[in-house]
Amino acid sequence: GAVVSQHPSRVICKSGTSVKIECRSLDFQATTMFWYRQFPKQSLMLMATSNEGSKATYEQGVEKDKFLINHASLTLSTLTVTSAHPEDSSFYICSASSSGGTTYNEQFFGPGTRLTVL
Amino acid sequence: AQSVSQHNHHVILSEAASLELGCNYSYGGTVNLFWYVQYPGQHLQLLLKYFSGDPLVKGIKGFEAEFIKSKFSFNLRKPSVQWSDTAEYFCAVRSSASKIIFGSGTRLSIRP
């Protein structure tokens, strides 16, 4: 299957700093990328959907100014957690699909990034 | 709003036992249904999916799931589990809005 990578796999930062997480589709062009957040022993919560070259669509309750998403190319999307606070500590997972329209193409998931804010 | 419920948080079975994990969803329209698996330390992987047609869907590794529209259910089954099936299993639903909503997950532990 297709491969999606995330970098870094783990990051620890101080409160108030910003952290950037990269999501790359390694062997296919991802027209749509999704960002999820997973708290311990809980499900994946969709944060936003991004289509290449356009603004991301955020889910209700997700602050777009805090979680900046950029999908500038067909193989790269970035999530920047701005002014991170301890409550932002979580596991962030991206997934990529070659089509985000009404025709479903399988989503391939990255390995996740564990963010710890001190 | 659509939602997905997985009633079993943690299931413990012995090898060769039969498995059934429950999944119910709430959405009145047409849905696509999925089961994903996450083995320890690995990515989420698609086990199987239902879009239309035969409500009994067969996936990888001997898993199958049955879509029962009247019960809004999509339970996952396997007749005989193996130790290597130890993992977290997520049911998910995709509505016409195109986004996938995940259930809370069921942790499956298999005793050798």
Interface residues (C-beta under 8 A of the other chain):
Chain A: G1 V4 F34 Y36 K41 Q42 S43 L44 M45 L46 T49 E59 I93 S95 G100 G101 T102 Y104 E106 Q107 F109 G110 P111 G112
Chain B: N32 Y36 Q42 H43 L44 Q45 L46 K49 F51 F90 R94 S96 S98 K99 I100 I101 F102 G103 S104 G105
